Amino acid sequence: QVQIMESGGGLVQPGGSLNLSCVISENIFNFYHTAWYRQRPGKERDLLASVPRFGATHSVEGRFTVSKDTDKNTLNLQMTNLKPEDTAFYFCNAKDVGKDYWGQGTQVTVSS
């Protein structure tokens, strides 16, 4: 079973930056679609950025950049110019037909 662990969250001031990482237990990038999601307080989980098996990465939020490191089995999310509304739990996901794996998430709080 694929295991996922996110890290890099924390408290940051508005306008600051954070780099989130997601370590995946296997080299799955050729077999699974991977993505970053976030869940704001009281809201549903939303897609932030995706890394398809084939093709280019895509970020919904222009301030965020997703990348993968196939040597380290890591999915990264670089976030800049953070705003209070970015406060949320951030989750990493790996998905294929009939398979859907999530990490436990990492909390990001943007506050002065």
C-alpha positions as CSV (number, residue, x, y, z in Angstrom):
1,Q,0.0,0.0,0.0
2,V,1.3,3.4,-0.9
3,Q,2.1,5.6,2.1
4,I,2.3,9.4,2.0
5,M,3.6,11.8,4.5
6,E,3.5,15.6,4.2
7,S,5.7,18.1,5.9
8,G,6.7,21.7,5.8
9,G,3.7,23.4,7.3
10,G,3.7,25.9,10.0
11,L,3.0,29.5,10.9
12,V,3.9,32.2,8.5
13,Q,3.2,35.9,8.2
14,P,1.2,37.3,5.3
15,G,3.4,37.8,2.3
16,G,5.7,35.0,3.4
17,S,6.6,31.7,1.7
18,L,6.5,28.0,2.5
19,N,7.7,24.9,0.8
20,L,5.7,21.8,1.5
21,S,7.0,18.3,0.8
22,C,5.2,15.0,0.4
23,V,7.3,11.8,0.6
24,I,5.7,8.8,-1.1
25,S,6.7,5.3,-0.1
26,E,7.2,4.2,-3.7
27,N,8.2,5.6,-7.0
28,I,4.7,6.0,-8.3
29,F,4.9,9.0,-10.6
30,N,4.7,6.8,-13.8
31,F,1.7,4.9,-12.4
32,Y,-0.4,7.3,-10.4
33,H,-1.7,10.8,-10.8
34,T,-0.5,12.9,-7.9
35,A,-1.8,16.2,-6.6
36,W,-1.9,18.7,-3.7
37,Y,-5.2,19.6,-2.1
38,R,-6.1,21.8,0.7
39,Q,-9.0,22.0,3.1
40,R,-9.8,25.3,4.7
41,P,-11.7,25.4,8.0
42,G,-15.3,24.4,7.5
43,K,-14.8,23.9,3.7
44,E,-14.4,21.0,1.4
45,R,-11.1,19.7,0.2
46,D,-10.0,21.6,-3.0
47,L,-7.5,20.7,-5.7
48,L,-4.5,23.0,-5.7
49,A,-2.1,21.5,-8.1
50,S,-1.8,18.3,-10.1
51,V,1.0,16.2,-11.5
52,P,-0.5,13.8,-14.1
53,R,1.3,10.5,-15.0
54,F,2.0,12.0,-18.4
55,G,2.0,15.7,-19.3
56,A,2.7,19.0,-17.6
57,T,2.0,19.9,-14.1
58,H,-0.8,22.3,-13.4
59,S,-1.4,24.7,-10.5
60,V,-4.8,26.2,-9.9
61,E,-3.3,28.9,-7.8
62,G,-0.7,31.1,-9.6
63,R,1.2,31.8,-6.4
64,F,1.9,28.1,-5.9
65,T,4.3,25.9,-7.9
66,V,4.2,22.1,-7.9
67,S,7.1,19.9,-8.8
68,K,8.2,16.3,-8.3
69,D,11.5,14.7,-7.5
70,T,11.5,11.2,-8.9
71,D,14.8,10.3,-7.3
72,K,13.5,11.1,-3.8
73,N,9.8,10.1,-4.5
74,T,8.8,13.5,-3.4
75,L,6.1,15.9,-4.5
76,N,6.7,19.5,-3.6
77,L,4.6,22.6,-3.3
78,Q,6.3,26.0,-3.3
79,M,3.9,28.7,-2.0
80,T,4.7,32.4,-2.2
81,N,3.0,35.6,-1.2
82,L,0.8,33.7,1.3
83,K,-2.4,35.2,2.5
84,P,-4.6,34.6,5.6
85,E,-7.1,32.8,3.4
86,D,-4.4,30.2,2.5
87,T,-4.7,28.9,6.1
88,A,-5.7,25.3,5.7
89,F,-4.6,21.7,6.0
90,Y,-2.6,20.7,2.9
91,F,-2.8,17.2,1.7
92,C,-0.9,15.1,-0.9
93,N,-2.8,12.6,-3.0
94,A,-2.0,9.7,-5.3
95,K,-4.7,8.3,-7.4
96,D,-5.3,5.6,-10.1
97,V,-8.3,3.5,-11.1
98,G,-9.7,2.0,-7.9
99,K,-6.9,3.4,-5.8
100,D,-6.9,6.6,-3.8
101,Y,-4.2,7.4,-1.2
102,W,-3.9,10.4,1.1
103,G,-1.4,11.6,3.6
104,Q,-2.5,13.0,7.0
105,G,-1.8,16.5,5.9
106,T,0.2,19.4,7.2
107,Q,-1.2,22.5,8.7
108,V,-0.4,26.0,7.2
109,T,-1.4,29.0,9.2
110,V,-1.0,32.5,7.7
111,S,-1.3,35.1,10.4
112,S,0.5,38.2,11.7
